[in-house]
Amino acid sequence: MKKIFSILSLFGMLAAASAQEFQHQTRALNIEVPVRVFKGDVFIGDLEIGDFELFEDGIPQVIEAVYLIRKDKIERKQEEKKFIPQTKRYFYLFFEIAEYTPRIGDAVEYFFKEVVLPEDDITIITPLKTYHMKNDTLAQTPRERIAEQLVSILRKEATMGNSQYRRVVEELTGLARALSSALGGPSGLDSYTDSSIQEMDSGSRLEYLLDQYEVTLQNLEKLREVNQNRILEFGKYLKEKLGQKHIFLFYQREFIPQIEGRILTQALGVNQDKPHVQAKMFSQFSGYVRETMIDASKIKQAFSDSSITTHFLYFTKSADRIPGVHFEEHSEDIYQPFTEIAHATGGSTVNSANPQYLFQKAVEASENYYLVYYSPKNYIADGGFKNIEVKVKGQSYQVTHRAGYIAD
């Protein structure tokens, strides 16, 4: 796209740039960094302002205040300069699940009975809807009743919201069984509803099933597409909220039905004279990898800038067992970037078959923290991302915090 400037407009731009540069030189900014310090699984709660070191883009900074926070209360403070920490808690619970399990209900009950305070702000995101819980609901409704209602909603909406996803997985499973049978494995042709394939010769049947498997697999991937722009917009929305923002993403382990390895190896050998068939089998089975759908670096910077602590709760389930079919886990496109996002925002990634355990570990890690304040040296609002590093002097503790902020 061509850009044409008059001398006048160019002068105006230079004048604006000069004014902006002057503002850069005179502007003061206070940065708040929630910091969590652990030795193993134990939070270290006796640190003082002199114990911390903080660097911005590798340059040591002067720490002006440190506050120890327990849940939403300031328990201890040390101030060279007075700040007013905002400790109101905002919880966002995302349930990205295809199947409801009772242990998810246990996690919800634990949250409302043991974690939630009357002043907390809570938003629940199911596969179908978003629910924002008003403060008067928490104050007037028994916690057991709230948990019971939410469990009922999750059970219903996990089933309804991902029904199409499950149908496609079932269709893919039928195709995998039929392919396994066509390649000499256990009989599975009867599991595939298209009876016309019974009339095909073996070569045509194999190619047809491979084509159908490929199309169905592509349909499955379309159902899983992540809208990155909406995630970034969500981060900007949360930046405006004053307080401590916690995202808990419950993500259910995913499996893709594929041909059992022994049968696939045999089929690749038998079809050496058909390189196009071999290529299809290899790409859909042996060499299949899900590509990452999001740019983790953009989301890491946006969420870190908004001071959103993200916890990735990845819970496992047992794979189905069908003769001739191997259910292979394929969650790599979600697991890796969201693990990075959790780390960059000072959150955690936890894996378990028990969602309640995952949630409890993440909540325990989030409830105790320090708020560390500093004013960056030679601050310039250049739109760049400023990297923050916090250390505890002379200790090898695990220190988690947001990775930085955008200087805008």
N, C-alpha and C positions, 0 to 999 in steps of 0.2 A: 504494500500500500504506500503510495507516494504522499509525502508531507510537504506542503509549500508554506513558507513563513514570510511575512512582510517584515521590513526592518522594525516597524513599530511593534509588531507582536513579539518579535525576538527580543526587543528591549524590555518589553513587559515581562517576559519570562525570566530574563536576567535579573530584573529588579526583584521579582518574587523570590528567585533563588537566593539573592543577597539577603533579603529580609529573613528568609528561612534559615540561612546560615547564622545570622545574628541570633535568632531564637535558639538555635542549637547550642550556641555558646553560653546562653544565659539560663537555659531551662534546667530545673532541678527535678529529679525523679527518685522516688522511693520504690525499691523492689522488695517484695515479700516472697520468701521461699519456705514452704513447708518442708521440714527435714525430719526424717525418721532414722534412728540409729539403733542397730541391733547387734547383739553378740549371740550368734546362733538364732534362736527364735525369741530371745529375751530382749525387750525394749530397754535401752539404757536411759534412765530418767533423771540422772543426777548431774548432767553436764551444765557448765556455766558458759557465759559469753566468751571467756578467754580460752575455752577448750576448742572453739571452732575456728577454722580457716575457710575463707571464701574467695574464689577466683572468678573473674569474668573475662572470658577469652584469654585465660592464662595470667591475667594481671591481678595481683592481690588487692582486695577491697577491705575497707574499714567497716566492720560490723557494728551497727548502731544500737541494736536491741535484739534480745532473744526472749521469747515467751514459751514456757512449757504448757502445752494444752492437753487436758484429759477430757475426752469426748468433746464437749462444747464449752468447757470452763478453763479459764486461765488459772493454772495452779501456782506458777512462779514466774517472775519477770525480772530481767536485768536490763536497764535502759541507760544508754548514753544520750539518747534522744527519745522523746515520748512518742509512741504510736498508739493507734486505737485498733487493735486486731478485730477483724470480723470473724467470729467463730461459729456462726449459724451454719448448720449442716444441710447440704442438698444431696439427696440420694437419687440416683437414676439406675434402676434395675432393668437390664435388657435380657429378655429370655429368647434366645435364638435356638429354639428346640423344635425337633420334628416329632418327638414322642414325649408324652408326659410320663414321669415316673414318680412314685410316692416320695422318693427322697427329695424331689424338688419341693414338695409340700412341706417336708421337714425343714428345709432351708428357709422357707417363707415364715413358718411358725417361729423358728429361732429368731429371725430378724425382728419380728414385731414384739415378741415377748422379752427379748434380751438386749436389743440394740436401740430401737427407736425411742426418741425422747419427744415430749409434746411439742417442742418448738421446731422439730425437724421438718424439712420440706421433702416430700417423697413423690417420685414419678415412676410408674411401672409401665414398661413397654413390652407388650405381648406380640406374637406373630400377627395379630389382627388390629389391635388398638393401643392407644396410649391413655393411661389413667393418672390423673394428678390428684393426690390426696390432700384435702384441705386440713388446716391445723385444727379446726373445730371437730373434724371427724376423729382425729387422734385423741382429742381431749374428752370427747363425749361417748365414744364407742369402745367397748371392751376389746382389748388386743386380740383375744382369742376369736372374737367375732370377725374382726378385720382380716385376720389370717385365714379363717375359714372361707370367707367370701372370695378372697384373692386366689386361694387354692382352687376353688370351684371355677373361677374365671380362667385360670391357667390351664386347667384340665380340658376345658371346653375349647378354648381358643388355640391351644397347641394342636389339637385334633383338626379343627376346622381350618386354621390358617395355613397349615402345611399339607393339606389333603392332596393337592396337585403334585407336590414334591414326592409324597409317598407313592402316589400312583405311577409316577415316572420311574421311581426306583423299582417298584414291583414289575413294571414292564421290562426294565433292563435286566432284572433277575430272570424273568422268563426267557429272554433272548440269550442270556448267558447259559442257561440250562440247555436250550435248543442247540446252541453252538457247541457246547461240550459233547452233546449226543452226536452231532454231525461229525465231530472230530474223533469219535470212537470212545467217548466217555459214557457214563451211565445215561440211560434213556431219559430225555427231557423234552422231546418234540411235542408231547401231549400238553406241556405246560404253556406252549405258545399258541395263541388263539387263531392265528391265520392258518387254516387247514390246507390252503392251496400249496403250501411249501411241501406237504407230503408227496405231492405229485411231481416235484422237480427232481432232476438227477442230482447226484450228490455234489457235483461241482457247482451247479447253479444255486443249489440250496445254501451251500456254504457262503458264497459271495452275497447272496440276498440277505442272509442273516447278519453278515458282517456290516453290510450297508445299513440295515435297520438298527443295529446296535450303535453304529456311529451317529446316526441321526438322533436316536433317543438319548445318547450321552450328551450330544450338543444341546438338546432340549433341557436336560437336567442342569447343565451349566448356565443356561439363560435364566433359569429360575433362581439361581444363586447369585446373580449379578449384584454387586454392591455399588450404590450410588455415592461416589466419593464426595461430590459437591455437597450433598446433603449432610454428610458427616462434618465437613468443614464449616458449613453454615451453623450446624449445631454447636460446634466449638466457639464460633463467634457469638452466638446467642448466650452461651454460658459465661463468656468473658464479662458480660455486663452485670452478672450477679455477684454481689459482695458476700463473701463467705467461703466456706470450704466445700468444694464440689467433688463428689465421688461417683464414678461410674463403675458398676459391676456388670460385666457381660458374661452371662451364662451361655456357653457354647457347647453343643452336643457333638461328640465325635462322629465323623461320617465315614461310611463304608461304600465302596462301589463293587457290585458283583462282577467278577471276572472269571475267566476260564482257569481251572486248576492248573498249577505249574507243570505237572507231569504231562498232562494232556496237551498243553500248549507247546511244550518242547517237542513232543512227538509230531504234532501237526506242522510245526515249522520245518521239520525234517522231511516230512512226506510231501510238502508243497514247494520243494526247492525249484521245481520247473515252473512255478507260478509266482514270480517275484512280486507282482502287484498284490497278490493274496497275502504273501509273507509280510509285505510292508504294512498292510492294514492290520494284520494280527499283532504285529510288533507295536505299532503306534497306539493301538487301543488297549493293549494289555501289558506287554513287557516294558514298553517305553513310555507309558502314560504318566504324565505329571501335570497337575493343575497349575496353571500360571497365576501368579499373584494379581489380583484384580484392583489393588489400590496402591497408591504411592505412599508408603509408610512414612517417608521423610516429611512430606507435607503435613500429614495428620499429626505426626510427633511434634512438629514445630507449632502448629495451631493449638493443639491441646496443652502443650507446655506453656505457651504464651498465655492461655486462658487460665492457667493453674488448675487444671482438671486432673485429679488423680484417678487413673484408670486401672481397674483390676480385671484381669482376664481369667475367668473361671472355666477351665476346660475339663468337662467331665466325660468319662469314658463309659462305654457300654459293650457288652459282649457281642461279637459278630454272629450272624446266623450261620447255621450249618446245613448245607445242601450238597449231596454227592455230586462231584464233578465241577462244583463252583467254589471259587475262593473269594471271600469278602475281604478286600484290601482297603486299609484305611487311606483316605485321601482328604485330609484337612489341611495340607501344608500351605495352601494359598491364604488361609485365614490365620492359622496358628502362628506362623513366623512374623507377619507384620504386626499383629496385635500383641504378640509378646514384646516386640520392639517398642510399640506405643506404650505399653504398661511400664516398661523400664524407663522410658524417656519422661514419663509423667510422675515418677516416684511411686508408682503402684506396684502390683505384684502379679505374677502368673502362677497359678496353682493347678495341679493335675490330680484327679482322683475319680474313682467310680462313685463317690458319695458327694452330691452337690452341697449337702449341709456342711460337711467338713470343709469343702472348698470355701464356702461363704464365711464360715466361722474364722478360718485362718486369715482371709482377706480383711474381714472386719476388724479382727484383733490387731492386724498390722496397721490399720488406718486410724484407730481411735486415739492413739497416743503419738504426739509429735511436737516438734519445736517450730515456732514461727521465727525465722531469722530475717532481719531487715538490714538493708544497706542502700546507700546512694551511689550509683556508679560513678567512677572517676571519668572525667572528660566525656560525659554522655553526649552522643550525637544521634539524633533521630533520623537515621539513614535508611530505615526500613529493613535493615539486616537482622539476622538472628544472632543474639548474644549468648554464648555458651556459659553456663554456670557450673562450677564444681565446688562442692563443700566437703571438707575433711575434718576429722577430729584429730587434734595434734597428738602425735606419739602413740596412736592406737590403730589397730587393724580391724576396727568395727566395720560392719556393713552399713553404709550410709546411702539412703535413697532420697531423691528430691527431683523436682522438675529440671529438665535439661537446660532451660534458658527462657528467653523472652524475645519478642520482636520489638525492635526499637522504632516505634512509630509515633 
